[in-house]
Structures are given as structure tokens and as C-alpha cells.
Amino acid sequence: MWSLRPISYSALSGWKDDDHGAALAAFQRQALKPIDERYKTGSIGITPAAFDPLIALSQKPEAIKNPRHFFEDNFSVFKLVCNDEKRGQVTGFYEPEVEAQRGRDAQFATPLLRRPDDLIVLNESNRPSNLSEDYRFGRRDGNGNIVEYYDRAAINRGAINVDDFAIAWIKDPVDAFFIHVQGAARLNMGNSDTVRITYDGKSGHPFTAIGKCLIERGEIAKDQISMQSIRAWLSKNPDKATALMEENRSYIFFKEAPSINDNLGPIAAAKVPLTAERSLAVDRLIHTFGTPIFVQADKVNAAPFQHLMIAQETGTAIVGPSRGDIFFGSGDLAGEKAGAVNSLCDFTILVPHGIGFDEAGVQLP
């Protein structure tokens, strides 16, 4: 059982040494959320509306002049703790950059697909009893019955006409697979033309971590698993690579994403640009987007990590109160940093004053 326990800022190791200005800049980006975008309240119980006056206040000169005081004056801090002393886990993600083109040829033969017309959203009103609640997407078969959508293997083998739905074509199926895992990419189309794509749905199947498969089969030691080691294995075993990637049945569909500024990060689930090492992917069923979270990780790229971050993304593999994914930016260097992260951590939640969290020991539902 996880619970929130109040602590003081003075007891929060690493707090005073953090760059609060960088955290404030990420929090200020919440003001860029489209007016028609509605966040859901996570099970912790912080409503999206609780952040609205603070987002406005964060733009004021007083907040910019002293960002640490802005957070300390407007938020209480609660540490996420588990009664069995279990700790959290952080990994890393990034925005890949790859060469791409609009048309298929012998070199650029791997598609990145837009959402197919027959993909339908499943909910309590239309999900068949034989499909798990985890299935959020499906399709209708020839008899009009709702069934699971085609999985990665079926799509690879022509279950849908990819030429009808290709946004762009890239060279390497492994690059495409990791773009699926990251949920976004920056496509370099030539002539200085860049297209950004972002998540727009999936086949609905459960996510399978192929790194875990490789560990279980003794192919890579657990303490050696990383995006880089997985890529190296796929490169060294081309005859087995497709079959392994297809064990992750979940297939991701994309849409072209408008970019407010090419120098900003991608726009993700919270519909605001991400900030390198300040935007955090969280379990959105638990955490409300926009929540500041102080992350204390044992080892991120060979050093302790103590940063105030903002919940601005989510992910299929990000499940649980103290499970997070740190955004590291765009391109290969960011990918090198992100791919090496897998650390135990602790989360401390910053809760706006005056919303009923002043009592001790708030338990999560």
C-alpha cells in the first residue's frame, strides 16, 4: 500500500541545490495547453483546476526572480512511501531523429503509419466481454462484431495496406520499433525540412518489453540491459530480430504534430512541449498532468539525480505511483542518455495549498 506522508522542504535531500528556474520554466509551459484540452484527475486527487491559478502566478516577475520561493510558498510536499519499503523506478525516454521521405523506395521501405480508419476506441459501453479492460482499441470484423485489432506481426505481413496510411518511410525497422516505444520522432525529410510525429493510437495489445524477454532467455544479463544493448543484440541477430520485435504485439500509430517552436521538445500527452530532464512521464491514472514531482534517483548516467520535474507525459509501461520516465531531449545524444537509465528512486509530490491535503498520511485509493 502506497501513501503520501507530509515532510518539510528542509528534510528533502537535494532540494536546495536543484535548479528551480529550470523546473519553473517547465511548469510555465502548462500555460500552452490548448484551451479545449481537459486533463483527468488522477487517483491521488489533485484536480487540474488546482493548478490553474499557480500556472498564472508562475508567469509573474516575482516567481521568475525567485523560483524556489514560488514552489515553497504555494505547494506542500508529500513523499510517496510504501508500507513494505518498496521503492520506485525511473527509466528514460527521448525523441528520436531519423532520415525519412514521403515515398517508398528500395532504401526507405519501413513505414510510420497514421491511425487507420477502421481503428475504434473501446470503452465500457462497447468493449466485448471477451476482451480485457486493457484493450483500449479494436475494430469491427466482417460481421460487424468488435474484435481486437491486428497486431504487429499481422500488420508487418500486410493485414492493412500500409501505403494508404504511411506518413513517411524510413530505412531501418529497428529505428521504427524504437520510435514506437518512444511514441514520437523528428523526421528529417531533406532540404532542411523537418516533420514531427506523435502518438495517435495503437493496436490495443499489451506492451511487451523485449528487453525482459532477452533477460529471461539469458541473452543479456539483467545488469547490462539498456536500449543500447538491445539494439546491439538486434543488429547481431538479424535472423531473429523481427520475431523478437513482434513479441511486442502493440503497434503504434502516429499523426503529424504542429511544432510551436523547433527548439522546444515534442508535444506529448499533456499537450505541452516537453523539457529535457524536467518533464516526467507518469501513470496518468494516479498522477494529474501538471503535478510537480521531486525525483530522487540513485543513479542516472552515473550520478545521483535530484530534480524537480513536471508530470507531462504517460506511457504504456509507466504503471504505479512511483514509476516514472525522464525525458532527455531529442536526437542521438539524448537517446544515449535515456537508453542507459534504469534506477531505483523516490517520488515527492508537490501539492497546491488549500485542497485538503494538510492532514497526515493520505493513502492512495
N, C-alpha and C positions, 0 to 999 in steps of 0.2 A: 504494500500500500504506500503510495506516494502522498506527501503532504507538503504544504507551504508553511515554513516557520519564519517568523519575523526575525530579522537581525538588524544591526546598525551598519551604516556605511563604514564606520571606523573599524569594524570587525571583518570587513570584506577585503581579503588579501588581494593586493594588486590594484584596487580601485583608484587610489590617489595617484598612481603612476600611469594610468591609462591616458590616451589622447581623447579627451571628452569632446573636443571640437570635431574630430572625425566622426564620432558617434552622433553628434548633433546634426552634422551635415546629412547623414543617412536618414535620421529621423525627420529632418525637414523635407525630404523627398516624399513623405507621405502626403504633402500638400499637392503633389502632382497626380494623385489618384483621380481618375475620371469621376465626374460628379454622379454618374449613374451606376458606379461600381459600389456594391454593397458587400461588406465583409460579414461573415458569420461569427457569432460569439463562441469562442472555444469553451470547453467544459470547465476551465478554471473560473470562468465567469466574468472576465473583463469585457465589457461591451465595447464595440468600435466607437460609439459616441463618446465614451470616456476620454478618448484621445483627442477629439476634435479641438477643444479649447487649447490643449497643450501643443498641438501642431501649429496653431496660430501663434501662440506665445513663443514658440521656438524660432520664429522668424524675426522677433524683436531684437533691437540692438543689445539690450541687456543680456539676453540669452547668448547671443553670439560673442559678447565680450567675456562672459564667464559661463561657459557651457557646463562645467562641473556643478556650479551652484544651481543652474537650471534644473538639472536632474535631481539633485539632492533636495531642492526646495519644493518640488512638485510630485515626487514619487516616494513611496515607501518600498523597502527591499524585503523580499521573502525568498529564502533559499528552498529549493526543491530537494527534499530528503526522502529516502525510502526506509521503512522500518526494518528492513533486513540489511541495511547498509549498502545496498546495491548502488552503483554509480551510473552516470550517463555515458554516452558515447558520441563523439563527433567525427565526421569524415569531411571531405572537401569536394566541391564541385566548381565548374568553370564554364565559360562559353568557348567552345572550340572554334577555330578558324580554319577553313579548308577552301581549296580551289573548287569552283563549281561552274557549271554552264547550264543554260536553259534546255539545250537539246542533247539527246543521247548520241554517243558515237562509241567506237570500239574502246576508247580510253576512259571516257566518262560514262560508265554503264550501271552505276548504282544509284537508284532514285531516293530522293527525300520526298515523301508524299504528303499532299494536303488531305484533309479529312474527307473520306469517301461519302458520297451522297446517301448510301444506304446504312450508314452508322447511326444508330439511335441511342439516346440516353435512357438508361434504365433507372427506375426508382421503385418505391414501394407499390405504386399503382399498376405498374406494367411488368415487373420482373417475374418471370415464371418461377414456380416453387422449386424446380429442379436446378436453378442457378443460384449460386451463393450470393449473399448480400455484397460480397466483394466485387462482383461484376457490375460495373457502372455503365457498360456499353454492350450493345448487341446488334442484331439485325433480324429481319424477317425472312423466313425461308419461302420456298415456292408456294406453300400452303397458307402463308400469312402468319405463321407461328413465330414468336420471338425465340431466337436461339443465340448461342454465343457467336461472336464474330470470328472471322478467320484469324488464325494465329500467325506467328512469324513464319513458321515453316510453310504454311499454306499460301501466304502472300508471296513468299520467295518463289514458290512454284507456280504462280500465275492465277491464284484464286480471284484476284481482281486485276483489271487491266491497268497496270501501273502507268502506262503512257497517258492515260486520261487524267491522272491525279498527281503527276510529278511536278513539284515546284521547281526542282533543279536536279541535276545529275552530278555525282562526284565519282572519284576514281576508286576509292577503297571501301569495300564492305565493312571492314573493321572500323574505319572512321565513322561510317554511318551508324554502326551499332553503338558506339560511344556517344554520338550525337543523340541517339535515342535515350541513352542513360542520363545524359545531362539535360535533355529537354529543350535545348536551344542551340543555335550556332550562328556564326557570322560567315557568310558565304562570299568569297572573293571571286567575282564574276569576270574579272579582267577589265582593262581600261579604267582602273580605279573605281569601278562600280562595286558596291557592297550591298548585299541583301541580308537582312537579319530574319531568322525564322524562330518561332517559339511554339511551345506545346499547344495543340488544339484538339486533343482527344487521343484515345488509344483503343486498342482492340478489346481491352477489358480483362484480359487474363492476368493472373497473379504474376508479379515480378519475381524472377528467379535470379539470384546473384551468381553469375558463372564463376566468380572467384571462390565462392563457398564450394561449388562443385569441384573445382580443381584442388582445393584443400582436402576435401573428403576422399578424393581419389589418389591422394599422395603425389600429385603433380607439382604442387608448390607448397612449401611449408607455411604454416599459419602466420609466423612472424615475418614472412617475406612477401605476403600478399599485398599488392598495390595495383593501381591501374597500369603502371609501367610493367610490372612482372606479368600481368595478364596479357598485355599487348605483346610482350616478348614471346610468351607461350603460343599465342595465336599465330605469330609470324613464323615460329619454328615448326609449327604443326599445321600447315595449310590444309592437309587432307582431313583434319579433324576439326578445323576452326568453324566451319559452317554449322556442323552438327552441334557443337558446344553452344554457339550463339543462339541456335534455335531452341535450346533448352529453356531459354528465357522466352516464353511464348508471347509476352507482352510486346506489341508493336505500336510505336508512337507515330501520330500524325501531327503535322505542323501547319502553321499559317505564317505568311509574311508579316513581320511586326514593324509598325511605324517606329522610327527612332527619333526621340526628342532631340538627341544630340549624339553623334557618333562617338564622342569621347565618354559618354555615360555607359553604364552597364546595360545589359539586356533588361527588358521589361518582363517580369515574371508573374507569378500567381497573384501577388498583391497589386499588380498593375502599376508599379512604380519602378524606375530604374534601380538596378542593384548596385551596391557599393562594395568594392573589393575589401575583404576582411572586416566588413561591418554589416553585411546582410547575411541573415541566417535562415536556412530552410528548417521548418519545424513541422510537427504534427498539427495540422490545422484544426483537427477535431478537439485538440486540447488548448492550443495557444491561439489567441486572436492576432491577426496580422496587425503590425504596428507596435507590438509589445517590445519594449527594450528588455534585453536579456543579457546579464553579465555572465560570460562564459569563461570558466577556469579549466583549461585542458592541460593535462600533464605534459604532453609533448606534441607540438605542431611544427613540423620541419625543424626538428632537433632542438627546439626551445620551448619553455613553458609559454602558454598562450592565455592572456588575461585581458579580454577585450569586451567592452560594451557593444552589443550588436542589436540589430533590429530584425524582428520576425517579418520577413518579406517574401518568403518562398515556401514551398512544400515539396514533397516527393513521395513516390510510392514506397520507398524503403525507409522513409523517415517516420517511424512509429514509436510512440511513447513520450512521456512527459519530459525526459531529459535526453532526448535523441535529437541531434542537430547536424546540419550540413553547412559548412562555411563556404561562402562564395569567395573565390580568389581572383576573379577578373577574367580577361579574355586572352586567347592565344596560347601558344605552346608553353611559355614560361609559367603562366597561370596553371596550365594543365599539369606541369611537372610538380608544382607546389600542391595542388589539390589531390593529385593521384597518390601522394605519399602519406596522406593524413588518415590516421585511424587511432584515436586516443580516448582514454577514459577522461571524463570531465564532470564538472558540477555546474548546474544552472542556478542563477539567482535572478528572480523576476522583479522588474520594477513595476509597481502597481500605482496608478494615479491615486492621489489622496482623495479621501471622501467618498469611496464607493463601497464601503462595507468590509474592507479587508484589514481593519485595525485590530481585530481580535487575533489571538494566538492560535496557531495550529490549524489553519484551514486545510481540510482534507479534500483531495481531488475526488470527484464523483466516480 
